[in-house]
């Protein structure tokens, strides 16, 4: 049976974070609140767990899972060829609603899906998520919904969709916004906005004036 913890209660939150970190290390799935919507997460380096995450959502390998991190410093171990502009975006908008698509370190043996050598990475601005990421390390996290259904803004909605496929549910109350993160590709010479979301193109251009927009 899945366990659900009320993170508004200090002792329940502490117990929930311990249980969730332990579940992640065992290769099981957890649901956690973020600053956008609720996410379903797994150990980013456990390919079996990431495969279970994609199956739980009904999602194919052609839609690989993003990775959430607990601090900007974690990027040094995960990404390669990270430009000065990319670091400027991190400094301006992390933690927050900005996902960066970067080339991952060739030495990493993870399997997030069909990523073609890249990883979409973000540091969320939510205390429960950051506490879990600090304890468990980088996690593959996707919105906690069945593919084609709305992304959940509360733990109950996530649980009603995902049920017993998830080991631990961390209930952080309603999330602040239903707006997804903005996605910027930093693998080329100029950053490219792939998806407009929580951070507007105007705000992004204040930091990287040569931001391009994906024509598709």
N, C-alpha and C positions, 0 to 999 in steps of 0.2 A: 504493500500500500504506500502511495506517495505520502510524504510528510510535508505539512505546510506550517510556516513560522510567521508570526506577526512581528514585523520588524519595528513597529512603533513601541513595542515592549522591550526594554533593554535586555532582560535575561533571555527572552525568546529570540531576540535578534542575535545575541552572542551564540546561543545554541544553534540557531539556524545557519549562521555563517560557518561554524565548526562542521556541522553536518554537510553543508553544501560543498565546502572545500574537500572534505573527505570523499564525498560522492564523485566529485570531479577527478580526484586522484585515482579512484577505482574504475574510471572510465564510464561513469553513469551521467545522466543528463540532469540539469537543474534549470529552473526558471528564476529569473532575477529582474528587478526593476532597473530601467535606465532613465536617462533624462529625455528620451523620446517615447519609446513604447517598451512593453515587457519583452524580454529576450529569452530564448532557449539556448543554453550554453553547454559546452563540453570542453575537455582538455584539447587545446589546439594541436598538440603533438601526438594525440592518440587517434590513429586513423580509423580504428573500429568505432570509437565513440563519435567521431565526426560523421561517419557513415550512418550511425544510429540517429544522429541529429537530423540529417537530411531525410532519412526515412520517416521519422516522426512527423516532419512537416509535409511529407509527400512531395519532396523536392528532388530534382535530378542533379547529377554532378555538373551539369552545364550552368547551374546557378550556385557557385561555391559560396561557402560561408565567410563573412567578414571575421576579423579577429579584434577583440577588445583587449586593451592593456591598461595596467594600473598606474603607469607613469611614462612620461616621454622618454626617459632613459632606456626603457625596455627596447625602444626602436633600434638601438645600436646592435642588438643581437638578432634582430629580425629582418632588417631591410638593408639593401645595398644601393649604391649610387644615389643617395638621398641628397637632393640639391639644397643649396642655400635657401632658395625660395620655399622649398618644402619645410625646412626648419622654421622659416618665418611664419608659415601658416600654423605650424604646431604651437609656436610661442604665442600667437595671437588668439587662437581659437580652441586650444586644449586646456583643460577638459571641456568638452562641448560637442555641438552637433555637426562636426566636420569629420568625414571619413576620407582618408588619403589612400589612393591606389599607388603602390610602390613596387619596385622589384624586390623580391625576397632574397635573403642570403642563399646562395646556391648550395651551401652545406646543409641547409635544413631538410630534414627527412619527413616533414609533415605531408599530409594529403588532405587538402581542404575542398577538393573537387577540381574541375578543369580550370585552373587559374592561369595557365600559360606563363608561369614564372613570376606572377605578381601576387600581391596580397592587399586586401582592403583592410585598413587598420584605423582604429579610433580609440580615444580615451574618453569615456562617458563622464558627464558631470552629475553623478549620482552617488551619494555616500555609501549606500549598500553595495552597489556594483563595484565601487573602488575598493572597499574593504575585501570583497571576495576575490577580486583580481590580484590584490596585493598578497593574499594568502595562497591562492591557487595558481597564479601565473597566468600567462596569456591564454585566453579562451576563444574558441570559435563560438560566436554568438550571432544568431539570426532572430528575427522577430518571432515571438512565441505564438504563431498562428499556423493553422493548416493553410497550405498554399491556395490562394484564391479567396481566402476569408480575410476580414479586416484585422489589422494588427491590434492586439489588445492593449488597452490603457489601464487595466486593472488585473490583479492576479486571478480573480475568479473566472474572467473571460478566457485567460490562458489555460487554466485548469480544465475548463469545460471542453476545450478543444483537444488538449494534449493528454489529459488523464493520466493513466498509469505508465505511459512511456517515459514520464519524468519522475525522478527519485525524490527531489526536494524542491519545494516551491517557497521562495522568499517573497512574502507579501509586504511591499513597501507602500501600500496605498495607491491611489490613482497617480499615474505619471503626469508630469507637468504639461506635456504637449503631445499631440498625435502626429506632429510634423516629423517626417523622417530626417535623418542627417543629410546634409549636402555631401556630394561625392566629387572629389577632385583628383584627377589622374596626374601624378607628378613623375611619370616615367619618361616623359619627353623633355624637349628643350624648354617649352612653355607649359605651365599648368593648364589643364583642360577641365572645365566644369562638366561632369557627366550627368549629375542630377542636382537640380536646385532643391533646397530643402530648408533646414533650420537656419543656415547662414546664407544670406542673399548674395547674389553676384556682385552687388554694389559694395557690400562689406568686404568681400574677398578681394575686390580690385583695389581697395584702400591699402591692402598689404602687398598684393602681387598685381600691379597695373596691367601686365600683359596676359592676364587670364583669358583663355579662349573658351568658347562655348561649343559643346558637341553639337554638330548640325543635325544629328538624328534625334 
